[in-house]
Amino acid sequence: MNGSRGPTLPNTSLSALLAPLGIVAQAYPPDSRYYGVVTTTATTASGQTVTCLVRRVVPQPSSFATLQTVTIRDGDRIDRLAAQYLGDPLLYWRICDANGVLRPDELTETPGLTINITMPAGIPGGTLA
């Protein structure tokens, strides 16, 4: 595997550590679930070079500070909840991470389920509403 040749993050400690290994951190925007996740390249059996994301480590739900809890109602959608509580429907993945689910529909398929709306992982603050 070789490091990718796409746009890279500034020379951060992570970038400096990974560069000798041929892995380059990509410049995903800070609101992306892939922000800070590095990429690498692989060559297929047919000789095609493919850029791949290295595994993203999902934070433990305990690393999130809860701002409030929300009880799911029939017809709720995770993107609409993200828009309402986080200000951006594309941040639905933060709600998934904070509640320990990989499949977004898990959070809205059961009316009456209570989910947490949180600060981003690792940011202290908030109280259970």
N, C-alpha and C positions, 0 to 999 in steps of 0.2 A: 504494500500500500504506500502511496505517495501523498504528500500534502496537496491540497487544492490550490489552484492558482487564481481564484476569484478575488473579489474585494475583501480586504482583511481589516480586522480591528487594529487600533493603534497598538504600539509595542507595549502591551501590558505584561504583567508578570506571567499570566497564563500563556500569552502568545510567546513570550521568551522561553518558557519551559517546553512548549510543544514544538517550536520551530526545529530543534535538532532531530526530532522524531519524524519530521516531514509532515506534521499536522498543522494546519493553519486555521485559526479562529475566524469565522465569517462575520461580516458586519450586518447582523440582523438588527432591526430596530428594537429599542428597549421594551416595547409592549408585545414583542413576539415571544411565543413559548420557546423559540429556538435561540433567543438572545444568549450569547455566551457559549452556545454549544458549538463545538468544532466540527469541521468536515474533514474528510479524507477522500482519496480517490482509490478506485480499484479497477483492475483490468479484467474484463470478462474473457471467457474462453475464446470468443471470436475476435479479441483484440480491442474491443471498444473500451474507452476509459469512461468511467461513471463516477460522479461525485456523490458521496454518501454522507449523511449526518452520523456522527458518532453518537452513541446512546445518550439520551437525555435522562438525567437522574431526577425523578420527581420527588420534591420535598415531602417529608412526613407531615401529615395534617397538624401535628402538634407544634410545628414551626410557624404556624399562622396565628396572628392576633385577631380574634373575632370582633367585628364591628357590630354585627347584629345577626339574628337568626331569622329565617324566612320559612313559613309553612307553605308548601307547594299546594297550589289549587289546580283543579282540572283545567287543562288547556294551557298551563304555563309552558314556556319554552326557555331553554337555557340562554339563548342569545338575547331574548327580551329581558330576562332577569339581569344579565350582564349590562345591558344598556341602561336599565333602570337604576341599578345599584352601583355600577362601576363607571357608567358614562360612556361605554363603548361595547357594542355587541360582540366585537371580535375578542374581547377579554373573557369570554365564556370559559376558556381553559383555566383561568385563575380560580374560578369557582370549582371547577372539577378537581384541580390540584388540592385546594383547601378542604375538600370533602372526601378525598381519597378515592376518586373514581377515574377510570380511564375512558369509559364510554359515556359521553355527555347525557344521553337520553336516560341513563340510570337515575339522574337527579330529578327528573320531571315526570317520570312514568307512574309514580305512585302518589296520588293526592293525599295530603296529610303528612307526608314526609317533611321533616324539618332539616334545612341545610344552613350552613354558615356562610355569611358574607364576611370576608376578611381583608386585612391589609395584605400586601404582597409578602411572600415567604421571607422570614428573617427580620421583618420590620416590627419592632416592638410597639405596643400601644393597643388601643381599643379595649373595650370591655364587652362582656356578654350582655346583649340587650335583652 
